[in-house]
Amino acid sequence: MKTSADITAETLDQLAAGLRGDLIAAGDPAYDAARAVYNGMIDKHPAAIVRCRDVADVIACVRFGRDRGIELAVRSGGHNAAGLGVADDALVIDLSLLRSTTLNPENRTVRADAGCTWGDVDHATGAFGMATPSGFLASTGVAGLTLGGGIGYLTRRFGLTVDNLLSADVVLADGSLVTASASSHSDLFWALRGGGGNFGVVTSFTFRCHDIGEGGTVIAGPVFYDLADVGEVMRWYRELIPSLPEELSGWIGLLTVPPVPPFPEQLWGRKVCGIVWCYTGRHDRAEAVLEPVRTFGSPLMVGLQPMPFSALQSTFDPLYPAGMQWYWRADFFNEISDAAIEVHRKYGALLPTGHSTMHLYPIDGAASRVAADATAFAYRDGGWAGIIVGVDPDPANAGLISQWTKDYWQELHPTSAGGAYVNFLMDEGQDRVKAAYRGNYDRLAQIKERYDPDNVFHVNQNIQPASNPGR
Ligand SMILES: Cc1cc2nc3c(=O)[nH]c(=O)nc-3n(C[C@H](O)[C@H](O)[C@H](O)COP(=O)(O)OP(=O)(O)OC[C@H]3O[C@@H](n4cnc5c(N)ncnc54)[C@H](O)[C@@H]3O)c2cc1C
């Protein structure tokens, strides 16, 4: 691959001349803001960033990079914690200006351009009382989240984000544009549903939508318990979740109560075990369905209330603005074992900063009824995706949060199912990428061989072409 020294101002001028979007190179006043991603720990210096205005700009960038052997990075929401939306010396194909959504209420579909955040999609679907399964935050990018699988509040009821993907428009490594769906480039469509950004640049996605709650209003919110009760709470939770109707889901975590309203002031700064619930069924059934949640144990706070689904999705966004230091490690878990609970108890008490946290997200119900080889996303055994997250605004604490995360992960990993959700990986090497895909890796490598034999798209959790794995 060429370095930035090989990309002359002249060649960049040639590229810029054919674009509708802006090309921002080193030395440009906008360069530092344009190269920044969500994780403030990432400090990469690309050769240039192109803020694409349309699909033609994307095609021009792919051809420019491929023909000159220049590394390409693809950025949509910029939320990837490993910082895979940017790379040193690369040409960054930045899709963040492509943010239009089109809702079709009759077909019950929503089309989202690749630069959309989930907040954009929730806004479009919420107006019709609908939603498509996404994640747990509004600021995360649609593109990266979808391409890795997509785990969120609606996973139990409607499946992963990829289980609701109907089609995607993709610029391939040769610069051509194809639509991937069940009936067109079906092998590519299979791979896109979990295989990450390995197969091309997706410029838009079309998803199936569902009615949720009543007119889009769900009953949701956190319930907090004393950290001393973590064993009792986790044991109850692990038995309860599989027995619940799929309209109710909840992720469990360890966290410090944020020192802001609406959290009660007497709890600010207290380390707790929390479950954030979301009930998407009919409201006249809510009381019965939520009864076990309301009556268990001695909660410190019960924050369940009716709210628009979009409000739930954006609840945590203000607490986690862009630019903080992030270091995380993850795994899938088939069960929350007693041994795991002891590790959670130990590291919950050691949460190093107010923003650091641990979450376990259920992947059961509708998501586990899809066969493990039906899409690239392989872990569908009815367990949890776990993530340990060290976060702090101060770069001086980068070492502290990283060490806590690594130590916690090291002790917890033996209780895991082996691999991690690909969107929760840092730069952890090829074996961890393979473990993320289990038996689906070989098929992914074959499809990579077909669509990107030269591994043009390799700034990602890389799947290497089958016949040329060193590429
Ligand atoms: C605070 C936070 C909360 C999160 N919550 C959730 C959650 O609830 N559920 C969940 O499933 N995940 C969650 N994630 C993980 C998230 O799914 C990944 O970080 C994902 O990569 C973010 O997508 P993005 O478009 O914002 O990323 P970017 O950084 O823009 O891109 C990430 C990767 O995707 C590839 N990519 C991006 N856009 C395209 C494209 N258009 N075409 C092809 N490849 C592309 C890039 O090459 C890169 O490898 C969360 C992450 C953070 C930081």
The ligand as an SDF file (V2000), in Angstrom:
LIG
                    3D

 53 58  0  0  0  0  0  0  0  0999 V2000
  -21.3480    4.0300   22.3470 C   0  0  0  0  0  0  0  0  0  0  0  0
  -21.5580    2.8460   21.4690 C   0  0  0  0  0  0  0  0  0  0  0  0
  -22.7290    2.1340   21.5560 C   0  0  0  0  0  0  0  0  0  0  0  0
  -22.9360    1.0180   20.7600 C   0  0  0  0  0  0  0  0  0  0  0  0
  -24.0950    0.3220   20.8770 N   0  0  0  0  0  0  0  0  0  0  0  0
  -24.3120   -0.7580   20.1040 C   0  0  0  0  0  0  0  0  0  0  0  0
  -25.5390   -1.4710   20.1800 C   0  0  0  0  0  0  0  0  0  0  0  0
  -26.4100   -1.1350   20.9590 O   0  0  0  0  0  0  0  0  0  0  0  0
  -25.7230   -2.5480   19.3780 N   0  0  0  0  0  0  0  0  0  0  0  0
  -24.7790   -2.9550   18.4880 C   0  0  0  0  0  0  0  0  0  0  0  0
  -25.0250   -3.9230   17.7650 O   0  0  0  0  0  0  0  0  0  0  0  0
  -23.6040   -2.2960   18.3840 N   0  0  0  0  0  0  0  0  0  0  0  0
  -23.3560   -1.2210   19.1670 C   0  0  0  0  0  0  0  0  0  0  0  0
  -22.1710   -0.5480   19.0870 N   0  0  0  0  0  0  0  0  0  0  0  0
  -21.1250   -1.0670   18.2070 C   0  0  0  0  0  0  0  0  0  0  0  0
  -21.3360   -0.5270   16.8120 C   0  0  0  0  0  0  0  0  0  0  0  0
  -22.2510   -1.3660   16.1510 O   0  0  0  0  0  0  0  0  0  0  0  0
  -20.0130   -0.5300   16.0520 C   0  0  0  0  0  0  0  0  0  0  0  0
  -19.1090    0.2910   16.7190 O   0  0  0  0  0  0  0  0  0  0  0  0
  -20.1910   -0.0970   14.6030 C   0  0  0  0  0  0  0  0  0  0  0  0
  -18.9840   -0.3460   13.9320 O   0  0  0  0  0  0  0  0  0  0  0  0
  -20.5540    1.3680   14.4900 C   0  0  0  0  0  0  0  0  0  0  0  0
  -20.9370    1.6890   13.1920 O   0  0  0  0  0  0  0  0  0  0  0  0
  -20.5510    3.1030   12.5700 P   0  0  0  0  0  0  0  0  0  0  0  0
  -21.1370    3.1940   11.2160 O   0  0  0  0  0  0  0  0  0  0  0  0
  -20.8990    4.1630   13.5550 O   0  0  0  0  0  0  0  0  0  0  0  0
  -18.9680    2.9200   12.5380 O   0  0  0  0  0  0  0  0  0  0  0  0
  -17.7620    3.4610   11.6540 P   0  0  0  0  0  0  0  0  0  0  0  0
  -16.6770    3.7290   12.6480 O   0  0  0  0  0  0  0  0  0  0  0  0
  -18.1430    4.5160   10.7220 O   0  0  0  0  0  0  0  0  0  0  0  0
  -17.3850    2.1590   10.8240 O   0  0  0  0  0  0  0  0  0  0  0  0
  -17.0810    0.9770   11.4770 C   0  0  0  0  0  0  0  0  0  0  0  0
  -16.7220   -0.1510   10.5450 C   0  0  0  0  0  0  0  0  0  0  0  0
  -17.7590   -0.4220    9.6370 O   0  0  0  0  0  0  0  0  0  0  0  0
  -17.3060   -0.3250    8.2910 C   0  0  0  0  0  0  0  0  0  0  0  0
  -18.2720    0.5080    7.5740 N   0  0  0  0  0  0  0  0  0  0  0  0
  -18.8220    1.6510    8.0330 C   0  0  0  0  0  0  0  0  0  0  0  0
  -19.6820    2.1140    7.1190 N   0  0  0  0  0  0  0  0  0  0  0  0
  -19.6520    1.2610    6.0840 C   0  0  0  0  0  0  0  0  0  0  0  0
  -20.3250    1.2290    4.8520 C   0  0  0  0  0  0  0  0  0  0  0  0
  -21.2050    2.1650    4.5270 N   0  0  0  0  0  0  0  0  0  0  0  0
  -20.0530    0.2240    3.9990 N   0  0  0  0  0  0  0  0  0  0  0  0
  -19.1630   -0.7350    4.3310 C   0  0  0  0  0  0  0  0  0  0  0  0
  -18.4990   -0.7460    5.4930 N   0  0  0  0  0  0  0  0  0  0  0  0
  -18.7490    0.2460    6.3620 C   0  0  0  0  0  0  0  0  0  0  0  0
  -15.9760    0.3640    8.3460 C   0  0  0  0  0  0  0  0  0  0  0  0
  -15.1100   -0.1190    7.3680 O   0  0  0  0  0  0  0  0  0  0  0  0
  -15.4830    0.0400    9.7020 C   0  0  0  0  0  0  0  0  0  0  0  0
  -14.7940   -1.1890    9.6630 O   0  0  0  0  0  0  0  0  0  0  0  0
  -21.9500    0.5970   19.8470 C   0  0  0  0  0  0  0  0  0  0  0  0
  -20.7740    1.3520   19.7460 C   0  0  0  0  0  0  0  0  0  0  0  0
  -20.5680    2.4490   20.5590 C   0  0  0  0  0  0  0  0  0  0  0  0
  -19.2750    3.1940   20.4840 C   0  0  0  0  0  0  0  0  0  0  0  0
  1  2  1  0
  2  3  1  0
  2 52  2  0
  3  4  2  0
  4  5  1  0
  4 50  1  0
  5  6  2  0
  6  7  1  0
  6 13  1  0
  7  8  2  0
  7  9  1  0
  9 10  1  0
 10 11  2  0
 10 12  1  0
 12 13  2  0
 13 14  1  0
 14 15  1  0
 14 50  1  0
 15 16  1  0
 16 17  1  0
 16 18  1  0
 18 19  1  0
 18 20  1  0
 20 21  1  0
 20 22  1  0
 22 23  1  0
 23 24  1  0
 24 25  2  0
 24 26  1  0
 24 27  1  0
 27 28  1  0
 28 29  2  0
 28 30  1  0
 28 31  1  0
 31 32  1  0
 32 33  1  0
 33 34  1  0
 33 48  1  0
 34 35  1  0
 35 36  1  0
 35 46  1  0
 36 37  1  0
 36 45  1  0
 37 38  2  0
 38 39  1  0
 39 40  1  0
 39 45  2  0
 40 41  1  0
 40 42  2  0
 42 43  1  0
 43 44  2  0
 44 45  1  0
 46 47  1  0
 46 48  1  0
 48 49  1  0
 50 51  2  0
 51 52  1  0
 52 53  1  0
M  END
$$$$
